[in-house]
Amino acid sequence: MKIKPLKDNVVVKRLDDDDEKKVGSIIIPDSAKEKPLTAEVVAVGSGKTAKDGNKVPLEVKVGDKVLVGKYSGSEVKLDGDEYLILREDELLGVVE
């Protein structure tokens, strides 16, 4: 299943942090772990419509690695994969 975001929306997939550290014998369940802040852009919308009627293209493109806030966007599940849909201005930055 494919998803195409509308206007200035962006679909991202959170990237797993492989930097897990174990301290002693404490096991932290997945539900208690913090969500990763880095994500990869999967799909982008067509862009914003300015007040004069012209389309303003988005600055991010498919494949970019971006930083997202902990509680920003809307989580959706498609074909068993979890995605995050948010507006471009909710992105914190692009990782280079």
C-alpha positions, -999 to 999 in steps of 0.1 A, spaced: 0 0 0 13 34 -9 4 67 8 6 102 -8 4 131 16 -15 162 7 -3 198 6 26 204 30 24 171 48 53 147 51 53 109 58 84 97 78 95 64 93 113 66 126 148 51 125 158 27 152 186 38 175 211 10 178 229 27 207 210 8 234 230 5 266 224 -20 293 231 -10 329 232 -40 353 204 -65 349 176 -40 344 154 -48 314 134 -19 300 102 -30 281 97 -16 246 66 4 258 88 24 283 116 33 258 117 67 243 109 70 206 138 79 183 140 115 172 155 107 138 134 96 109 136 91 71 113 109 48 92 83 29 68 106 10 62 143 6 31 164 -5 29 188 -34 37 219 -12 20 248 4 -3 272 -14 8 308 -8 -16 337 -4 -10 348 -40 -20 313 -52 14 300 -62 27 266 -50 57 267 -26 76 234 -29 87 216 2 124 218 13 127 181 22 127 153 -3 122 115 -1 153 99 15 163 128 37 170 121 74 152 145 96 147 153 133 112 151 146 97 161 180 88 134 205 51 142 204 46 157 170 26 144 141 1 116 139 11 79 140 -4 56 115 2 19 108 2 6 72 9 -30 62 25 -37 96 49 -7 95 45 24 117 47 58 100 44 94 112 25 120 92 33 156 101 35 191 85 68 203 72 70 231 97 68 205 125 102 191 114 131 202 136 158 199 110 176 179 84 205 156 94 234 160 69 
